[in-house]
Amino acid sequence: MKIKDLKDGIREDKGFILILALVTMLAMTLIGLSVVMNMTTDMQLARNDREAKLAFQLAEAGLREASARLHLTSTKAKYIGEKSTDAGYRTTAWNANNSLGRNFGSGMAGAAASVDNLNYTVTINYLTEDNPEGFCDSNNVANNDAGNASVPPAACAKNPPEIVMYGQDFNLNSAVSYIKYGTLPVYKLTSTGTSNGTSRTVVAYLGESNLNTDTTFAINTNSCIGVSGGSNTITGSVQQGAGCACDPQLNGGCSPNKTAPIDMQTYLGDSLANIQTYADQVHSCTTATCNGAGNDIPASGQLDGVVTNWKGTGPQEGVLLYINNSGGKEVSITGNVDGEGILIVTGDLKISGTVKWEGLIYVLGTLTVSGSVNIEGGIMANQAVTLNGSVTAKYELDELQEMARQTSSSATMVWKRL
């Protein structure tokens, strides 16, 4: 091979290598740009996902605060429960344009601000019968009537839509509650959380309490009421079991007797076994001498020195007391007691001394009331009730429902993300 031909070949190779290098550099540049673009996209997607999750968590936080506010009194915060004095009470007009200040969250002042100053807002309305889940009653009355819907309806007229009430007759599955008729409204809570411009919304339907504490009467018993001496004042009438005569000393009068007894194991809307698990205090006397395993009530049966608080603490102005003495001895309250809340006694109860109670007294055995006793709320008993002394019993529905709200948990029926 001639030297000239060799030099020409080298020059041709150099040209090819230069082109190959340029192509390789271009390919690497494109790959690099693609990696950078993919990384940028992935980072943006991750950022969006993070903001979406934060917004969703904020929305959930709003619902948790709403559930907590259900159990606050009006003197403690702007709670979301309604009152009979509210404009539009239990109508679709309630809370229109937030005129009652029920909504709360970010950017709202005072008690309506979110408790942790996080970026969520919650809107509260009644749940109406035009909801997509079909919760409704079987009547078509403008104002809800707990007594006119005996079975869950197959369909709802929705004309005009009523307020959905918590109870089986409003198409709730029987596993949700033992409550036969709706007694408390269901709230539609819409919570929107926002994080760096990304928003997520969660909706829940909540009843303010899973308990039914409405006694309907000042004294409601499956047995009979007897009055032996002393003076008594009954406001709100009484109702007795079948075959009971109306004692003439019952100055509040007697409503017609029951045709069938109330099932007091389930009347409160939850089983007594479940209620015991979330009671504020549980005390026991399961034998005649209160010496059974786990018993803390003395042999005298007196509750005065056993119950540590008769009224609740902190923002809660009521206490749920569960006294387990079924099969044991009669328990008694004999001293000066000023109590508020729900008192459940599975056996017999005797109240004497000077006692004031606001809320519900629920006794599965016999109830004997003597001394100076003032009860505002209601009494329910499975067995005989004896009044002997200066007894005042006044039916107060607002007080009963207030105690239910403050001593129980919220009833959640539907939860969904929009």
C-alpha angles and dihedrals in degrees: 000000000000120000090238092056091049092053091048090053092051091051090051091050091050090055092050093048091051092052091046091050092050092049091048092049090049092050092049090048091052091047090049092049090048091051091048092047091047091048090050091049092046091049091049091048091048090048091049091047091049093049091046091052092047090049090049092049090049090052090051090049088056091055091049090052090048090053090051092048089056087072099047123098122235089251092059102044144333094283120189099238119112129235131212088242093058119111108255092016108190094351131108088255093067114118093007109174088356089281090155095052095240096135117085143174142085117010095016119118133230120354090351092067117100109267094235097036092240122151105265134108128201126203119200127202136150114267107245130204094258090075116131093239092065099237104164144121130252097247132073103219122139092226117048115250116195092202103058104063112069102167135028108272124239091220140003126239092210091192100145100001113237131206113275111238126203108258143087096269089069095068095270115147111257089238090066096063144351089221108121099198132029111260104160129043123251114232125217107218118193113189123186121190122194129197120178093331096317115115134192127184129208126188126200134177110218135178112210092232137016089211131087108210098163107126090182089213137046088251122017118180137165088217133039136298119227128190119202114180131315127070127285137186119207118188115185101027128257135253126210138187126272116297097017119135121225109250108229090225090065092097094184091064131233129271118219112292121259118265091207132018122255116248098240092186089071107016093101090064096252133060115268089237090059093044090055090059094061100033115125091230132015121192127177143204108165100163136052090260097034091241098124124124111289094008114147100170112099123244089260089064092228115152096190096092096033103055105077098196128017098187112037129247139257117001089344109092096185137056131213108220119188116193112189107199102132105143090011136087129305110270122215144199107209109157136062107301130173106187140170131189137037121329114193118188118181094196135025124326132196121193121193138142118051109326132167118185128181113194134017131345108193116185125177093190130041123315123211117186121188138147121038105332128165119186121183112185114031149300127227124184135174095205136033122321120211122193116196119160138014099336126171118186120177126181108229114174095182090054092048093050092045090055091047091053095048099044102042141050128266117265110235115197106164132017122179142157119232 
